[in-house]
Amino acid sequence: MAKWGEGDPRWIVEERADATNVNNWHWTEKNATPWSRDKLKELLTGLIIENEEFCCKIKEITKIEGEATANNRKAKLIFFYEWVVNGDWEGTLKNGENKTVYKGKFDIPNLSEEHDAKDVDVNISMTNENKQPKMKEFMYRQGTQKIRDQLAKYIILLKEEFSQGLILPTKDSSSNLKNLASTQGNIQAPKSTEKSASTKSNQEINGSTKIPTKKLSISEDFKCRVNELYDVFTNIEMVRAFARSSNIIYEPEKGGKFSLFDSNVSGNFVELIPNKKIVMNWRNKRWVEEHYSVVTIEFNEKEDYTLLTLNQSGIPQNFFENTEEGWKNYYFNSIKQAFGFGSRIM
């Protein structure tokens, strides 16, 4: 999972002459599923595995199930793929008068970004293995390695060939981020297409400078009890789990500080009412210095789910859409994935 801010292109603003995907800061996703199916078939079908004794070949790919996507976050490419691949192979003896064609199957149950190609499981079976056990052993040792080599090629091609065009050139990719931050007030952010409620206001910074701000309102269902969801936001071990990092500061008490996602998000707790409400002063480090928004999270248990309602006031207008998508991707979706709160309570 990408780190909030570092791995998310929406947190940095930079001008582009064509105003298209400014500094690659939008989440850009490209569906790699059809391309991947074709590429895996191309790489595996007809693959020869041989030595001085045996000649084996992948005859046919009988099943490819899964999906793949390529994503651009802050000009960094992130790939998600998960595949189950099944196929048939056949082999013959190179020497002697035995011209029997021996047949077998293979399956790959766990080709995903969570595993290096060298660690992917490849299961080999043989229809008539009792007649030629050495051939099965050869396919188990040499065939598995050859198949893994092809899977490694697929991963390389996915990252280098398929992803071309995902990262757009910036006006000045070597610009200092501090200079960018100093000019962000003059840059208009894209209009949000989400239906979350928002209002505009001007908020004073250090008693003088005013910046345009907006208010965000989001509601999200979680398939868990209210105490379980409240614990996610107040138990440091659970926060580490959904933030995917042990290097955090989290003091869930009035006046306590927090710092998450490599310090890209920080602030302090204002009020905590168990299983009811959490109020925080909250900021992103790319905002104007010393500027904080106020986040109020309320929990309401329903019959078979808990409703979370988030209201956040004081979001710099240029970062409104970024902040909204950040809550959804790095908090809500991550919590559901980490704890299974996207499934209905049984």
C-alpha positions as CSV (number, residue, x, y, z in Angstrom):
1,M,0.0,0.0,0.0
2,A,1.4,3.4,-0.9
3,K,2.2,5.8,1.9
4,W,-0.1,8.7,2.4
5,G,1.4,11.8,0.7
6,E,4.6,10.1,-0.5
7,G,2.7,7.5,-2.6
8,D,-0.3,9.7,-3.4
9,P,0.1,12.1,-6.3
10,R,-2.9,14.2,-5.2
11,W,-0.9,15.8,-2.4
12,I,1.4,17.9,-4.5
13,V,0.3,20.6,-6.9
14,E,2.2,21.8,-9.9
15,E,1.2,23.8,-13.0
16,R,1.0,22.1,-16.3
17,A,0.5,24.0,-19.5
18,D,-2.3,21.6,-20.6
19,A,-3.8,21.5,-17.1
20,T,-4.1,17.7,-17.5
21,N,-3.6,15.6,-14.4
22,V,-1.6,18.2,-12.6
23,N,1.8,16.9,-11.6
24,N,0.3,13.4,-11.9
25,W,-1.6,14.2,-8.7
26,H,-4.8,12.4,-9.6
27,W,-5.2,8.7,-8.9
28,T,-4.8,7.3,-12.4
29,E,-5.8,3.7,-12.9
30,K,-5.4,1.6,-16.1
31,N,-7.1,-1.8,-16.4
32,A,-4.4,-4.4,-17.2
33,T,-6.7,-7.4,-17.1
34,P,-7.2,-8.1,-20.8
35,W,-3.6,-7.3,-21.6
36,S,-2.4,-9.6,-18.8
37,R,-4.5,-12.5,-20.0
38,D,-3.1,-12.3,-23.5
39,K,0.5,-11.8,-22.2
40,L,0.4,-14.8,-19.8
41,K,-1.0,-17.0,-22.6
42,E,1.7,-15.8,-25.0
43,L,4.5,-16.3,-22.4
44,L,3.4,-19.8,-21.3
45,T,1.8,-21.5,-24.3
46,G,4.4,-23.6,-26.2
47,L,7.1,-23.1,-23.5
48,I,9.7,-25.8,-24.0
49,I,11.3,-27.5,-21.0
50,E,14.0,-30.0,-21.9
51,N,17.3,-31.7,-21.1
52,E,19.2,-34.6,-22.6
53,E,16.6,-37.1,-21.5
54,F,13.2,-35.4,-21.7
55,C,11.4,-32.9,-24.0
56,C,8.3,-31.3,-22.4
57,K,6.1,-28.5,-23.6
58,I,3.2,-26.4,-22.2
59,K,0.4,-27.5,-24.5
60,E,-2.4,-25.2,-23.5
61,I,-3.5,-22.7,-20.9
62,T,-6.9,-23.9,-19.8
63,K,-7.8,-21.3,-17.2
64,I,-6.7,-17.7,-16.4
65,E,-8.8,-16.0,-13.6
66,G,-8.0,-12.8,-11.9
67,E,-7.4,-9.1,-12.5
68,A,-4.6,-6.6,-12.8
69,T,-4.3,-2.8,-12.7
70,A,-1.6,-0.2,-13.1
71,N,-1.9,2.9,-11.0
72,N,-0.1,6.3,-10.9
73,R,0.3,8.1,-7.7
74,K,2.5,11.2,-7.6
75,A,4.4,9.9,-10.6
76,K,5.0,6.6,-8.9
77,L,3.6,3.4,-10.5
78,I,1.9,0.9,-8.3
79,F,0.7,-2.4,-9.6
80,F,-2.0,-4.8,-8.3
81,Y,-2.4,-8.2,-9.9
82,E,-3.8,-11.5,-8.7
83,W,-4.0,-14.5,-11.0
84,V,-4.9,-18.2,-10.9
85,V,-3.5,-20.0,-14.0
86,N,-4.1,-23.6,-15.0
87,G,-2.7,-25.5,-18.0
88,D,-1.8,-28.8,-19.7
89,W,1.7,-30.0,-20.5
90,E,3.0,-33.0,-22.4
91,G,6.4,-34.7,-22.7
92,T,8.3,-37.4,-24.5
93,L,11.5,-39.3,-24.1
94,K,14.3,-38.1,-26.3
95,N,16.1,-41.5,-26.6
96,G,15.0,-45.0,-27.3
97,E,12.1,-46.4,-29.1
98,N,9.4,-45.3,-26.6
99,K,7.5,-42.6,-28.4
100,T,4.7,-42.4,-25.8
101,V,3.4,-38.9,-25.2
102,Y,3.0,-38.4,-21.5
103,K,0.5,-35.8,-20.3
104,G,0.1,-33.7,-17.2
105,K,-1.3,-30.5,-15.7
106,F,0.1,-27.5,-13.8
107,D,-1.6,-24.8,-11.7
108,I,-0.4,-21.5,-10.4
109,P,-2.7,-20.5,-7.4
110,N,-1.0,-17.3,-6.2
111,L,0.5,-15.1,-8.8
112,S,0.2,-11.6,-7.1
113,E,2.1,-8.6,-6.2
114,E,2.5,-10.0,-2.7
115,H,5.0,-12.6,-4.0
116,D,8.2,-12.5,-5.9
117,A,8.1,-14.6,-9.1
118,K,10.6,-17.0,-7.5
119,D,8.2,-17.7,-4.6
120,V,5.1,-18.3,-6.7
121,D,3.7,-21.8,-6.2
122,V,3.6,-24.0,-9.3
123,N,1.9,-27.4,-8.8
124,I,2.8,-30.2,-11.2
125,S,0.8,-33.3,-11.8
126,M,1.0,-36.1,-14.3
127,T,-1.8,-38.3,-15.7
128,N,0.3,-41.5,-15.9
129,E,3.1,-40.7,-13.5
130,N,3.5,-44.3,-12.4
131,K,4.9,-45.1,-15.9
132,Q,7.4,-42.2,-16.0
133,P,8.0,-40.8,-12.5
134,K,11.4,-39.3,-13.6
135,M,9.6,-37.1,-16.1
136,K,7.3,-35.7,-13.4
137,E,10.3,-35.1,-11.2
138,F,12.0,-33.3,-14.1
139,M,8.9,-31.1,-14.6
140,Y,8.7,-30.4,-10.9
141,R,12.3,-29.2,-10.7
142,Q,13.0,-27.7,-14.2
143,G,9.5,-27.0,-15.4
144,T,8.6,-25.0,-12.2
145,Q,11.7,-22.8,-12.7
146,K,11.0,-22.2,-16.4
147,I,7.4,-21.2,-15.6
148,R,8.5,-18.9,-12.8
149,D,11.0,-17.3,-15.3
150,Q,8.1,-16.6,-17.6
151,L,6.0,-15.1,-14.8
152,A,8.9,-12.8,-13.9
153,K,8.9,-11.7,-17.6
154,Y,5.2,-10.9,-17.3
155,I,5.8,-8.7,-14.2
156,I,8.6,-6.8,-16.0
157,L,6.5,-6.3,-19.1
158,L,3.5,-5.1,-17.0
159,K,5.7,-2.5,-15.3
160,E,7.7,-1.4,-18.3
161,E,5.5,-2.0,-21.4
162,F,1.9,-1.8,-20.3
163,S,2.4,1.2,-18.0
164,Q,3.7,3.5,-20.7
165,G,1.8,6.7,-20.8
166,L,0.5,6.5,-17.2
167,I,3.0,9.1,-16.0
168,L,2.7,12.4,-17.8
169,P,5.7,14.8,-18.0
170,T,5.5,17.7,-15.6
171,K,6.3,21.3,-16.4
172,D,9.5,21.1,-14.4
173,S,10.0,17.7,-12.7
174,S,13.0,18.9,-10.8
175,S,11.3,21.9,-9.2
176,N,11.8,22.2,-5.5
177,L,8.7,21.1,-3.5
178,K,9.0,24.1,-1.3
179,N,8.7,26.5,-4.2
180,L,5.7,24.5,-5.4
181,A,4.0,24.9,-2.0
182,S,4.6,28.6,-2.0
183,T,2.7,29.0,-5.3
184,Q,-0.1,26.6,-4.7
185,G,-2.5,29.3,-3.7
186,N,-2.5,30.6,-7.3
187,I,-3.4,27.2,-8.8
188,Q,-7.0,26.0,-9.2
189,A,-7.7,22.4,-8.2
190,P,-9.9,20.3,-10.5
191,K,-13.6,20.4,-9.5
192,S,-14.7,17.3,-7.5
193,T,-17.1,15.0,-9.1
194,E,-18.1,13.4,-5.8
195,K,-21.4,14.0,-4.2
196,S,-20.0,14.7,-0.7
197,A,-21.4,18.0,0.8
198,S,-19.0,20.9,0.9
199,T,-19.1,24.6,1.7
200,K,-16.6,27.4,1.0
201,S,-15.2,29.8,3.6
202,N,-12.0,31.8,4.3
203,Q,-9.9,30.9,7.3
204,E,-7.3,33.1,8.9
205,I,-3.8,31.8,9.2
206,N,-1.7,33.2,12.0
207,G,-4.3,36.0,12.5
208,S,-3.6,37.7,9.1
209,T,-3.5,35.7,5.8
210,K,-6.7,34.2,4.7
211,I,-7.0,31.1,2.5
212,P,-10.2,29.7,0.9
213,T,-11.3,26.6,2.7
214,K,-14.1,24.1,2.2
215,K,-16.0,21.7,4.5
216,L,-16.2,17.9,3.8
217,S,-18.9,15.5,4.8
218,I,-18.7,11.8,4.2
219,S,-20.7,8.8,5.5
220,E,-19.4,5.2,5.3
221,D,-20.9,1.9,6.4
222,F,-18.8,-0.7,8.2
223,K,-19.9,-4.2,8.8
224,C,-19.0,-4.4,12.5
225,R,-20.1,-3.4,15.9
226,V,-19.7,0.2,17.0
227,N,-17.1,-0.7,19.7
228,E,-15.0,-2.5,17.1
229,L,-14.9,0.5,14.8
230,Y,-14.2,2.9,17.6
231,D,-11.3,0.7,18.7
232,V,-9.8,0.9,15.2
233,F,-9.4,4.7,15.7
234,T,-8.1,4.5,19.3
235,N,-6.1,1.2,19.6
236,I,-2.5,1.9,18.4
237,E,-2.0,-1.7,17.2
238,M,-5.1,-1.5,15.0
239,V,-4.0,1.9,13.7
240,R,-0.6,0.4,12.8
241,A,-2.4,-2.4,11.0
242,F,-4.6,-0.3,8.7
243,A,-1.8,2.4,8.2
244,R,0.5,-0.5,7.3
245,S,3.3,1.0,9.4
246,S,4.7,0.6,12.9
247,N,6.5,3.9,12.7
248,I,3.7,6.2,14.0
249,I,2.8,8.5,16.9
250,Y,-0.6,7.9,18.3
251,E,-1.9,9.1,21.7
252,P,-5.7,8.7,21.7
253,E,-6.5,11.0,24.6
254,K,-7.5,14.6,25.0
255,G,-4.5,16.7,24.0
256,G,-2.7,13.6,22.7
257,K,-0.7,13.9,19.4
258,F,-0.8,11.7,16.3
259,S,1.5,11.4,13.2
260,L,0.7,8.9,10.5
261,F,1.8,8.0,7.0
262,D,5.4,9.1,7.4
263,S,4.3,12.3,9.1
264,N,2.2,13.3,6.1
265,V,-0.8,13.5,8.4
266,S,-0.5,14.9,11.9
267,G,-2.5,16.7,14.6
268,N,-3.9,16.2,18.1
269,F,-7.0,14.9,19.7
270,V,-9.6,17.4,21.1
271,E,-12.4,15.2,22.3
272,L,-13.0,11.4,22.6
273,I,-16.4,10.0,23.7
274,P,-16.1,6.2,23.6
275,N,-18.2,4.6,20.8
276,K,-19.7,8.0,20.0
277,K,-17.4,10.6,18.8
278,I,-13.8,11.7,18.1
279,V,-12.7,15.3,17.4
280,M,-9.3,16.1,16.1
281,N,-7.2,19.0,14.8
282,W,-5.9,17.5,11.6
283,R,-3.5,18.6,8.9
284,N,-1.5,17.5,5.9
285,K,2.2,18.5,5.9
286,R,1.8,20.1,2.4
287,W,-0.8,22.6,3.7
288,V,0.2,26.1,4.6
289,E,2.3,26.1,7.8
290,E,0.4,25.9,11.1
291,H,-2.9,25.5,9.3
292,Y,-5.2,22.8,10.8
293,S,-8.6,21.6,9.9
294,V,-11.1,20.2,12.5
295,V,-12.2,16.6,12.0
296,T,-15.3,15.2,13.8
297,I,-16.0,11.5,13.4
298,E,-19.3,10.2,14.8
299,F,-20.3,6.5,15.2
300,N,-23.8,5.2,15.0
301,E,-24.6,1.5,15.3
302,K,-27.4,0.2,13.1
303,E,-29.0,-3.2,13.0
304,D,-26.3,-5.0,11.0
305,Y,-23.6,-2.3,10.5
306,T,-22.1,0.8,12.0
307,L,-22.4,4.2,10.2
308,L,-19.4,6.5,10.4
309,T,-20.1,10.1,9.6
310,L,-17.1,12.4,9.1
311,N,-17.2,16.2,9.0
312,Q,-14.0,18.2,8.3
313,S,-13.9,22.0,8.2
314,G,-11.0,24.2,7.2
315,I,-9.7,22.1,4.3
316,P,-7.6,24.3,1.9
317,Q,-9.7,24.6,-1.3
318,N,-6.8,23.4,-3.4
319,F,-6.6,20.1,-1.4
320,F,-10.3,19.4,-1.0
321,E,-10.5,16.6,-3.6
322,N,-7.2,15.1,-2.4
323,T,-8.3,15.0,1.2
324,E,-11.7,13.4,0.3
325,E,-10.1,10.6,-1.7
326,G,-7.4,10.2,0.9
327,W,-10.0,9.4,3.6
328,K,-11.6,6.9,1.4
329,N,-8.5,5.2,0.2
330,Y,-6.2,5.3,3.2
331,Y,-8.6,5.1,6.0
332,F,-12.0,3.6,5.1
333,N,-10.9,1.1,2.3
334,S,-7.8,0.2,4.2
335,I,-9.7,-0.5,7.4
336,K,-12.2,-2.7,5.6
337,Q,-9.3,-4.7,4.0
338,A,-7.3,-5.0,7.2
339,F,-10.2,-6.1,9.5
340,G,-12.8,-7.5,7.1
341,F,-15.3,-4.8,7.9
342,G,-16.6,-4.7,4.4
343,S,-18.5,-8.0,4.9
344,R,-21.9,-8.3,6.4
345,I,-22.1,-9.3,10.1
346,M,-23.2,-13.0,10.4
